[in-house]
Amino acid sequence: MPEKDIDYISIIDSLRLEKKLTVEDLCENIVNPRTYRRYLSGERKMSHEKIGEFCENLEITSSDLYFLTNRTERDEYVKVIKLYNLVNDQKYDEFYDGLKEIDKDKIIAKQNKKI
């Protein structure tokens, strides 16, 4: 698993959906679809090698994936910090409105989930 505790499979799956690939197509010559679903559920962790193989099937480089992941992580962080500041400022109505815009299950960075 990469050093950073990031959920790369979420980004990979988003790209799969964007490209309208089935799980079976993405997993071809890499893992069986059941293993892929275990990656998605967090039951199993992916190696760097598997990340690279999924990137090949998505027709992107692993550098592209890492860049996209870092950008997504920063965007999440900004949203979460805004919510945190609203609570600190006791602006609870604005906080609840902002909270509706965030799908906590799709947050990829553990530090963002903790906040």
N, C-alpha and C positions, 0 to 999 in steps of 0.2 A: 504494500500500500504506500502511496506517496507520503512524504514526510508530513505535510500539512494534513490536518484532519478535515478534509473536504469531501463532500459527497459528489464525486465526479460522475457517478452513474446517473444522477438527476439531470445533469447537463447533457450527457450522452443520450438519455432517453428523450429529452426535449428536442435534441437535434434529430433523433430518429423520427419523432412525430412530425417535425418540420419538413423532413424529406419524404414523408409518407412511406416509410419503410415498416414492414412488419417486424415483430421481434425475431421471427424465424430468419428473415433476410439479414437482419443486422448480425445475428449470432452465427451465421453460416461460417463454418470452418474455425470457429473460436470456442464456443461453449454451447451446450444445449439450452433451449429456451427456459427450462426450469432453473438452471443455474443463474441465468440472467435475472429472472424474477427474484431469486434469492439475493442477488446484488441489490436490486431495487428495494427489497424489504429490509436490507441491512443485516440479513442473516449471514451473508458471506461478504468478504472484502475482496476487491480486485487488486491484482498485481499491476505494476507498471507495464508489463508485457501485454496483459489483456487490454489495458487502456489503449495502448498503441494499436492493437489489432482492431479494436472497435473503431478507432479513428480512421484506420485504413478503409474499413467497410463504409464509413460515413464520408469518405473522400475528403478528409481534412488531416492536418498534421497534429501531432500531440501538442505542439507549441500553440496551435490555434485553440485547442481545447483548454489548455492552461490559461491562455490569455482571456478567453471567454469566461472561464471560471473565476478568475481574479476580478474581472470587471463586474460580474454578477455579485460576487461577494462584497465588493465595495458599494454597489447600489443597494444591496440589502442592508449593509451597515448604516448607511445614511438614513434609510427609512426607519430602522430600529432606534437609532439615536434620536431622531425627531420625536418618536413616541415616548422615549425615555424622558426627554426634556419637557414634553407636555405634562407628564405625570409630576415631574419636579415642580413645574409651574402651576400645578393644581388645575390644569385645563382639561378636566376629565371628559367633557363632551367631545372636544376635539380629539382627544386620545382615542375614545371609542370609535369615532368616525374613521380615524386613521388605521385603527386595528382591523377594521373590516376589509381594508385593502391589502392586508398581508396574509398570505396562506402559509401559516407556520410550518406545515408539512413540506413545503417546497423550499424552505430556507436551507442553503447548502453548507453554511459554516457553523460549526458548533458554538463558537463564541457569540455569533449573532442570535442563535437559539437561546443561549443562556441569558443574554440581555433581555 
